[in-house]
Amino acid sequence: MNANLAYQTSLYDQLCALRMGVTGEIPNGRLHTQISGSGRHAVAITGLLANIGSAFDFARNGPGGWRTLHKPEIHFIRDTEVAVPDPAGWRRERMPQVPDGHRFEVVPDCVCEILSPSTARKDRFVKLPIYAKYGVTHAWLVDPEAHTLEAYELRDGFWTLIATLQDDAPVWVAPFDAIEFSLADLWA
């Protein structure tokens, strides 16, 4: 028997075997890996989740009705088309319970990618089209170095830019437009 055929690991097996601190994704049939983000990256995620999570997950000074999670493993096609957005959010009526396992198979309503020099091209040109293909309705791109937020809404299968914000601008953008917070919270 050919040794190459005796045991071939799937891309998902390779993803699962990655060392701690390395995030793996499988967009378009290719395994992509990256190490954990920088301090700026972590601050941006923390600021975003603090503002949105408080109002939308816990209904503190906001409407509630959402689940926003840090780096969930989204399986658009189980073990084949896998993305890990920085945070992702679901309306509770679409995902009433958080899965027990690590696979999230309900398409999120909103994803956010925190851009870095090493991931910006992949986030824009690989992941955004995948999110559109599977029907994610909102996507935010946050750049902690440029201090910007770009918000997109899916319309007729294509992303439409609905907001571009910079520095300390007030953030009052769909789908989280029931609250307002300062973009500067993401650079603190």
Summary of the structure (lengths in Angstrom):
residues: 188
radius of gyration: 17.1
end to end distance: 59.1
largest distance: 64.6
contacts: 552
relative contact order: 0.14
helix: 27%
strand: 32%
